[in-house]
Structures are given as C-alpha cells and as structure tokens.
Amino acid sequence: MSKKTFRAWPIDQDMLLPPSVSDFVPVGHMAHFVRDLVREQLDLSAILEAYISARGYPPYDPGMMVALLLYGYSRGVYSSRRLARGCEERVDFMAVTGLQQPDFRTISEFRKRHLEALSELFSQVLVLCREAGLVKLGHVALDGTKIKANASKHKAMSYGRMAAAADKLAAEVAGWLAAAEAADRAEDAAFGPELRGDEMPDWMADKQKRLAKIREAKAALEAEARAKADAEAGEKAKQSKRPRAGRNAKHPPGTPKDKAQRNFTDPQSRIMKGRDGFIQGYNAQAAVDAAHQIIVAQHVSDHSTDHGQLLPLADAIKSNLGRKPRELSADTGYCSEANLAGLEERGIAAYVATGRWKKSGDALNKETRPRAEAMRRKLRKAGHRSRYRLRKQVVEPVFGQIKEARGFRQFLMRGIEKTNAEWSLICTAHNLLKLAKATG
C-alpha cells in the first residue's frame, strides 16, 4: 500500500455547471481557429440558400457542418464514418460541433448535397491568405501527383477484350434464356399454370448486368475515338489540304485501339503510372506560392500527362487572385512550345525544365523547338543559381504534407466533377493550416 496521497479521480461526480466547449482544447488550437473562421469570416450563402422550406425538423446548422468537414480534413479525417466517430470520441471535434453528434449518413449527405459550394470555399480561404500577407506571387511552382480513384484497376477492361467478352456473354445469355424458357414450360406442366415461372434466375441476371456494362463501356470508348478522330481530321485539314503519304493505319480512324481501357466502377478515371507502379486514378494539380507554400490554383485532370495543365493553372491563378505571378517554374512534364509561348504572351517569366536532349539533335531541336532550346540554354547558363531550383522546395513538400502527413492517398468520390470538388476541399484545408500557423 502506497503512503503517497494522490489526487481524486471523481468519474461519477456530476458537474454543477456545464463546461464551455472553448475549454475542451487549449487556446490557439486548430479547432478554435476553424470554428471561429467559419462562423465569422466565410460566406456560406450558397449553402444556406438551399434551405428554402420552413417545414420539417430543424437540421444541423450548416456552418457547424462546414466547420466539421474543414477541421476533419485538416486533421487527415476524410470519411463520414470517421468524422461521426470523432464527434463522439474526440474533444477537439466536440469543440468544433458544440457537443452535437451528426451521424455518418447526415455528414455524407451534406457533403454530397453541397459539394459544389464547398469547393468554392477554396477561393475565399485563398483571399484570406492573401490579406494575411501569405501570398506574394513572386514565384509560383507547379506540379501534379497521381492519386488513386475510388475504383480498382482490376475492374477495367480493354476494348479488345470487350469485343470478345461481349460476343461470348451474349451467346451464353441467349443459351440461358432458352434454358430458362424450357424450364418454365416444364414447371408449368409439373406444378400448374398458377405459378408465374417467368422470374429471371439470379445466376443469369448478374451475367446480363455485366454484359450491359461491357456494351456501355464499349460504346463510350467508340464515341471517344470518333470524337478524337474528328478533331485530328479537322486539325490536319487546317494544316494541309493534301493527304499525308504513308502506310495505312493499323485500325480505322474513329475506332478505339484494342488496348484502350475503361473502368466499370469509375469510368472517368484512368490507368496512370505513379511512383509505386500503375494505379487507377486521377492527376491532381497544384500551383504553390513560394512565400509560404499556399496553394493558389488547383484542379484534377483525367490525363496522365501534365503538359496540358500548365496554362489553365496559370489562368486560374489570375482568376483567383486578380493578378498573375511574376515567375513560374515547372518540371519537364509541362514543357512544350505551346506552353512556353503561352507564358510569353501572359508576361510570366518561365523556368521550365526541358529534359535531356541528345547532342546529335541540337541542330534539329533549335529548328523545331526554338523556345525549348532557348529555355534549356537559360537554365544551364544560370547553373545552381537558377530560379528553377525553387520548384522542388516549394511544391513537392505540399504533396508530401497532403499525402504523407495527412494521409490523403485515395479519392472518396467518383467522377471527374466530384473528385475536382474533393481536391478543392483538400487544398482548402491545407491553406487553412498555413493561415492558422501564420496568424496564431
């Protein structure tokens, strides 16, 4: 028996007065910052306007739900079930919600219903970062990262396999329908006409559903191929009236290649090569200001390559903040003559890696890629003092913070529109953390 006197542990003692939620976590905690910012500084009119009926039981305050989502995202908690569990178990979540405990279905439905309005909070938080002096637009670095879609790459099928599988499944289903019809006649004879006997067996329905999915995906690939062929034909017609000589194409224009794939779970996601191999995913883009690593523009693409993302991101920076950056850096994936020309037209000083070129092709490169050749000489001349060296230390740590520190490695939503909104929420939470640190 210890002779030491310990403090009391009164787990059954009732409190005379209820504590304030402000006392649940220390002063300066992120929970206080997010809650107060949502209550006092964010414009939630786009969400509030959706509630037009006075009938029914009062719903949870939309401001509280927005604060819950933003705080959860800032703490690496994304799923509605984990958010609901946090409201029940974690005092920091209770400090945000004021002890209210929305269930996971309520959280999920709120996020789905107001997804577009939630994604627009990115620009509001970005303006607050600018007003706090965190955005300078002296140097902005661009990069993209591959993030898994909410779909398995094993649920994808190539166009070549679709053609073979569709014919095989169609033959099987036709045989099963004939067998089912024969079984119906036999059952009618055995059990009498009062039994329906026309229900489709479960073992056949699943095959028919799969056949319908294959035919739908096959038609979508064919439509994409026709659209691409029409666009290429129009571009060639502009460039030259004479047809280009050469061998016939391996497959007719307007038809998909046999290796073209489509995923049945999330048809808009694509097979992309990431650091850990091939994934079924999306290409998440971010433009980051060098002053305090604030994300100033972002979007999600279903293209595995980056070169088509540079100018849209540059334009988004001006759209979000009202002015363009003075300098912009990006890796070799963004290098193209069109991108470099576009940055020249916008008056933005570019520092874009050109990749490694063979010395034997220098003369050809100067003729066919004059801007890229000039960029290569510009970067080599500056050496270790080149502004391009800022890129790695500005944008890559941001992806590390999002994917490693806060564990966002897979989208919860499906489809390019919803994943864009989800990525916007992720970037908003990132900027909120930077804003809290700078103003706390």
matplotlib code that plots the C-alpha trace (Angstrom):
import matplotlib.pyplot as plt

x = [0.0, 1.5, 1.8, 1.6, -1.6, -3.0, -5.4, -9.1, -10.4, -14.1, -15.5, -19.1, -19.3, -21.7, -20.6, -22.5, -22.2, -21.7, -18.2, -17.7, -16.6, -13.9, -12.3, -12.1, -8.9, -6.1, -6.2, -4.8, -5.9, -6.8, -10.4, -11.0, -9.4, -11.6, -14.8, -14.4, -13.2, -16.3, -18.6, -17.2, -15.4, -16.7, -19.7, -22.0, -24.9, -24.6, -25.2, -27.9, -29.9, -30.5, -32.8, -36.0, -38.6, -39.6, -41.3, -39.7, -37.4, -34.6, -31.4, -27.9, -26.5, -24.8, -21.9, -21.3, -21.3, -18.8, -16.6, -16.7, -15.7, -12.9, -11.5, -11.6, -9.8, -7.1, -6.6, -6.5, -10.0, -12.0, -14.6, -18.0, -17.9, -14.6, -15.9, -19.0, -16.9, -14.7, -17.8, -18.5, -15.0, -12.7, -12.9, -11.3, -14.2, -16.6, -15.1, -16.0, -19.5, -20.5, -21.2, -23.5, -23.2, -24.4, -24.4, -22.3, -25.2, -26.0, -22.4, -22.2, -25.4, -24.5, -21.2, -22.8, -25.6, -23.3, -20.2, -20.0, -20.5, -17.9, -15.4, -15.8, -14.6, -11.1, -11.2, -12.5, -9.8, -7.2, -8.2, -7.9, -4.4, -3.5, -4.9, -2.8, 0.3, 0.9, 0.7, 3.3, 3.0, 6.7, 7.4, 4.9, 5.8, 3.6, 3.4, 1.0, 0.6, -1.2, -4.0, -5.9, -9.5, -12.3, -12.1, -9.9, -7.7, -8.8, -12.3, -11.1, -11.3, -9.6, -11.6, -10.1, -11.3, -14.7, -15.4, -14.6, -16.3, -19.5, -20.0, -19.2, -21.6, -24.3, -24.2, -24.2, -27.2, -29.1, -28.5, -29.6, -32.7, -33.6, -32.9, -35.0, -37.9, -37.7, -37.6, -40.7, -42.6, -41.5, -42.5, -45.9, -46.5, -45.3, -46.8, -49.7, -50.3, -50.8, -47.0, -45.5, -42.3, -41.1, -38.7, -35.1, -32.7, -30.1, -27.3, -28.3, -29.1, -25.6, -24.2, -26.8, -25.8, -22.1, -23.0, -24.9, -21.9, -19.5, -21.7, -22.0, -18.2, -17.6, -19.9, -18.3, -14.8, -16.0, -17.6, -14.3, -12.4, -14.7, -14.5, -10.7, -10.6, -12.9, -10.7, -7.5, -9.0, -10.1, -6.6, -4.9, -7.3, -6.3, -2.6, -2.6, -5.1, -3.0, -3.3, -0.1, 1.6, 2.4, 1.1, -2.5, -3.4, -3.5, -7.0, -9.6, -9.9, -12.7, -12.4, -10.7, -7.4, -7.6, -5.5, -7.8, -9.3, -12.4, -13.2, -16.6, -16.6, -15.4, -15.4, -13.8, -10.7, -7.7, -4.7, -1.8, 1.8, 2.7, 5.8, 4.5, 3.6, 0.4, -2.8, -6.4, -6.5, -6.5, -3.9, -4.2, -2.6, -1.5, 0.2, 2.0, 3.2, 6.9, 6.4, 4.5, 3.6, 0.0, -1.9, -3.0, -4.7, -5.7, -7.7, -7.9, -7.3, -8.1, -5.0, -1.8, 0.5, 1.0, 1.7, -2.0, -2.4, 0.1, -1.8, -5.1, -3.4, -1.6, -5.0, -6.7, -4.1, -5.1, -8.8, -8.5, -6.3, -6.8, -3.2, -0.6, 2.6, 5.9, 7.7, 6.6, 8.5, 7.6, 9.3, 9.9, 6.4, 5.0, 7.5, 6.1, 6.4, 2.7, 3.1, 6.3, 4.6, 1.6, 3.6, 5.4, 2.0, 0.9, 4.1, 5.2, 8.9, 9.1, 11.6, 10.5, 12.8, 13.3, 14.6, 17.7, 18.4, 20.8, 23.7, 23.4, 19.9, 20.9, 20.5, 17.2, 15.9, 16.9, 14.8, 11.7, 11.7, 13.3, 11.6, 12.5, 16.1, 16.2, 14.9, 17.5, 20.3, 18.7, 18.6, 22.1, 23.6, 22.2, 23.5, 22.9, 21.6, 18.7, 15.2, 14.1, 15.8, 12.9, 10.4, 11.4, 11.4, 8.1, 5.6, 6.8, 6.7, 3.0, 2.2, 4.2, 2.1, -1.1, -0.3, 2.1, 1.3, -2.5, -2.8, -4.8, -4.0, -7.3, -10.4, -13.7, -15.8, -16.2, -16.2, -14.1, -16.5, -16.8, -13.0, -12.3, -14.5, -12.9, -9.4, -10.5, -11.6, -8.2, -6.4, -8.6, -7.7, -4.0, -4.3, -6.3, -3.4, -0.9, -3.2, -3.7, 0.1, 0.8, -1.9, -1.9]
y = [0.0, 3.3, 6.1, 8.7, 10.8, 11.1, 13.5, 12.4, 10.6, 11.6, 9.8, 9.6, 13.2, 15.4, 18.9, 21.8, 23.9, 22.6, 23.4, 25.6, 23.9, 26.5, 24.8, 21.4, 22.2, 24.7, 28.3, 28.6, 25.1, 24.5, 23.5, 27.1, 28.6, 26.7, 27.1, 30.8, 31.4, 29.6, 31.5, 34.9, 35.2, 32.7, 33.5, 30.4, 32.0, 29.5, 26.7, 28.5, 29.3, 25.6, 25.5, 27.1, 25.2, 26.0, 22.7, 19.6, 19.1, 21.7, 20.4, 20.8, 24.3, 24.4, 26.4, 23.7, 21.0, 23.1, 23.6, 19.9, 18.9, 21.5, 20.6, 16.9, 17.4, 19.4, 16.5, 13.8, 12.6, 12.3, 9.5, 10.3, 7.4, 8.6, 12.1, 10.9, 8.8, 11.9, 13.8, 11.1, 10.3, 13.3, 16.5, 18.6, 17.6, 18.3, 21.8, 22.3, 20.9, 22.1, 18.5, 17.8, 14.4, 14.1, 10.5, 9.5, 9.5, 13.1, 14.1, 12.2, 13.6, 17.2, 16.8, 15.4, 18.0, 21.0, 19.7, 22.5, 25.2, 23.5, 23.5, 27.3, 27.9, 27.4, 30.9, 32.5, 31.0, 31.9, 35.6, 35.5, 34.1, 36.9, 39.5, 38.0, 38.6, 34.9, 35.2, 37.2, 35.8, 36.4, 32.8, 30.1, 26.4, 23.8, 20.1, 17.2, 14.0, 10.8, 9.9, 6.7, 6.8, 5.1, 2.2, -0.9, -1.1, -4.8, -3.5, -2.1, -3.9, -3.2, -2.6, -5.8, -7.9, -6.1, -7.2, -10.8, -10.8, -9.2, -11.8, -14.7, -13.3, -12.6, -16.2, -17.5, -15.3, -16.4, -20.0, -19.4, -17.6, -20.6, -22.9, -20.7, -20.7, -24.5, -24.8, -22.6, -24.8, -27.9, -26.2, -25.2, -28.8, -30.1, -27.5, -26.0, -22.6, -20.7, -20.3, -17.4, -19.1, -16.0, -14.6, -14.3, -16.6, -14.8, -16.7, -15.2, -11.7, -11.0, -12.0, -9.8, -6.8, -7.5, -7.7, -4.4, -2.7, -4.0, -2.8, 0.6, 0.9, -0.3, 2.4, 5.1, 4.1, 4.2, 7.6, 8.9, 7.5, 9.1, 12.5, 12.3, 11.3, 14.1, 16.6, 15.3, 15.4, 19.0, 19.9, 18.2, 19.9, 23.3, 22.5, 20.9, 20.2, 17.3, 14.0, 12.8, 9.8, 6.7, 3.3, 2.6, 2.8, -0.4, 0.3, 2.5, 6.2, 6.7, 3.3, 2.6, 0.8, -2.7, -1.6, 1.4, 0.7, 1.8, 1.2, -0.1, 1.4, 4.9, 5.2, 8.7, 7.5, 6.3, 3.9, 6.1, 5.5, 6.6, 6.2, 2.8, 1.5, 1.7, 2.8, 3.5, 7.2, 10.9, 13.6, 16.2, 19.5, 22.4, 25.7, 26.8, 30.2, 30.2, 32.7, 30.4, 27.3, 28.5, 26.7, 29.4, 27.2, 23.6, 21.1, 17.4, 16.0, 12.6, 12.9, 11.2, 13.8, 17.3, 19.4, 20.3, 21.6, 24.5, 27.3, 26.5, 26.7, 29.9, 31.4, 30.1, 32.0, 35.3, 34.3, 33.5, 36.5, 39.1, 39.2, 36.9, 35.6, 37.2, 33.9, 30.3, 27.1, 23.5, 20.3, 18.7, 17.2, 20.7, 21.7, 22.3, 25.0, 26.0, 26.3, 28.4, 30.6, 31.0, 32.1, 34.6, 36.0, 36.3, 38.1, 35.5, 34.7, 30.9, 28.4, 25.0, 22.0, 20.7, 17.2, 15.6, 16.1, 14.2, 16.3, 14.9, 16.5, 20.0, 21.5, 19.9, 21.0, 24.6, 24.4, 22.5, 23.6, 27.1, 28.1, 24.9, 25.2, 28.8, 27.7, 24.9, 27.4, 29.8, 27.2, 25.9, 29.4, 30.2, 26.9, 26.4, 30.0, 29.2, 30.1, 26.7, 25.2, 26.8, 24.4, 21.3, 23.0, 24.8, 22.4, 18.9, 19.4, 20.4, 17.0, 15.4, 17.1, 16.2, 12.5, 11.6, 13.8, 13.9, 10.6, 11.5, 8.9, 8.0, 9.9, 9.1, 10.5, 9.1, 11.0, 14.0, 16.6, 15.2, 14.5, 18.1, 19.3, 16.9, 18.0, 21.6, 20.8, 19.1, 22.2, 24.5, 22.5, 22.8, 26.6, 26.8, 25.1, 27.6, 30.5, 29.3, 28.9, 32.3, 34.2, 32.1]
z = [0.0, -1.1, 1.5, -1.2, -1.4, -4.9, -6.5, -6.5, -9.6, -9.5, -12.5, -11.1, -9.8, -11.7, -12.7, -11.1, -14.3, -17.8, -19.2, -22.2, -25.4, -25.5, -22.6, -24.3, -26.1, -25.3, -26.5, -30.0, -31.0, -34.7, -33.6, -32.3, -35.4, -37.9, -35.9, -35.5, -39.1, -40.5, -38.1, -38.6, -42.0, -44.6, -46.8, -46.6, -48.5, -51.4, -48.9, -46.8, -50.0, -50.5, -47.4, -48.6, -46.7, -43.1, -42.6, -41.0, -38.1, -37.9, -39.5, -38.1, -38.6, -42.0, -40.5, -37.9, -40.7, -42.8, -39.8, -39.1, -42.6, -42.8, -39.4, -40.2, -43.5, -41.7, -39.4, -42.0, -41.3, -44.5, -44.3, -43.0, -40.5, -39.0, -38.8, -37.0, -34.6, -33.9, -32.8, -30.3, -29.0, -29.6, -27.5, -30.4, -32.6, -29.8, -29.5, -33.2, -33.1, -29.7, -28.5, -31.4, -32.9, -36.5, -37.8, -40.8, -43.2, -42.3, -42.9, -46.1, -47.5, -46.5, -48.3, -51.5, -51.5, -51.1, -52.9, -55.4, -52.8, -50.5, -53.4, -53.8, -50.3, -51.7, -53.3, -50.1, -47.9, -50.6, -50.4, -46.6, -47.0, -49.4, -46.9, -44.2, -46.4, -47.1, -50.9, -52.8, -56.4, -56.8, -57.7, -58.2, -58.7, -60.5, -60.2, -60.3, -58.3, -59.1, -56.6, -56.6, -57.7, -55.7, -58.1, -58.6, -61.7, -61.9, -62.7, -66.0, -69.4, -72.7, -75.9, -77.4, -74.5, -74.5, -78.1, -77.4, -74.0, -75.3, -78.0, -75.6, -72.9, -75.4, -76.6, -73.0, -72.1, -75.2, -74.2, -70.6, -71.8, -73.9, -71.0, -68.7, -71.1, -71.4, -67.6, -67.3, -69.6, -67.7, -64.4, -65.8, -66.7, -63.4, -61.0, -62.8, -64.5, -61.3, -60.8, -62.7, -63.7, -65.6, -63.0, -64.2, -62.2, -60.1, -61.8, -65.1, -64.0, -62.9, -66.3, -68.1, -65.9, -66.8, -70.5, -70.2, -68.6, -71.2, -74.0, -72.3, -71.8, -75.4, -76.8, -74.7, -76.0, -79.6, -79.0, -77.6, -80.5, -83.1, -81.4, -81.3, -84.9, -86.0, -84.0, -85.6, -89.1, -88.6, -87.4, -90.3, -92.8, -91.4, -91.7, -95.2, -98.0, -99.3, -97.5, -95.8, -97.6, -95.6, -94.6, -93.8, -90.1, -88.1, -87.1, -88.9, -87.8, -85.3, -83.7, -80.3, -80.1, -78.7, -75.6, -74.8, -71.4, -69.4, -65.8, -64.8, -61.3, -62.2, -66.0, -65.9, -64.0, -66.0, -65.6, -64.7, -63.8, -60.3, -58.1, -56.8, -60.3, -62.3, -60.5, -61.4, -60.6, -61.4, -61.9, -59.1, -60.0, -57.7, -58.2, -55.0, -54.0, -52.8, -49.9, -47.5, -49.6, -50.2, -53.0, -55.3, -58.0, -58.3, -60.3, -61.2, -64.6, -66.1, -68.3, -67.1, -68.8, -67.4, -70.4, -71.0, -67.4, -67.3, -69.0, -67.3, -63.9, -64.8, -65.8, -62.7, -60.5, -62.1, -61.8, -58.1, -57.1, -59.7, -60.9, -62.5, -60.9, -61.8, -62.2, -62.8, -62.6, -63.6, -64.4, -67.8, -68.0, -68.6, -71.3, -74.8, -77.4, -76.9, -73.1, -73.4, -76.0, -73.8, -70.8, -73.0, -74.1, -70.5, -69.5, -67.0, -66.6, -67.2, -65.7, -67.2, -67.4, -70.9, -70.1, -71.5, -75.2, -77.4, -78.5, -82.0, -82.3, -81.2, -84.7, -85.2, -81.7, -82.5, -85.6, -84.4, -80.7, -80.6, -77.3, -75.6, -76.8, -75.5, -72.2, -71.9, -72.5, -70.0, -67.2, -68.0, -68.0, -64.5, -63.1, -59.4, -59.1, -61.5, -60.2, -61.3, -58.2, -56.2, -57.7, -55.7, -52.4, -53.0, -54.5, -53.7, -49.9, -50.2, -51.8, -49.0, -46.4, -48.0, -48.8, -46.0, -43.0, -43.6, -45.3, -48.4, -50.9, -52.5, -53.5, -51.8, -54.7, -58.2, -61.4, -62.6, -61.3, -57.8, -57.5, -58.5, -55.7, -53.2, -54.2, -53.7, -50.2, -49.5, -50.8, -48.7, -45.6, -46.5, -46.8, -43.6, -41.7, -43.2, -42.3, -38.7, -38.2, -39.5, -37.6, -34.4]

ax = plt.figure().add_subplot(projection="3d")
ax.plot(x, y, z, "-o")
ax.set_aspect("equal")
plt.show()
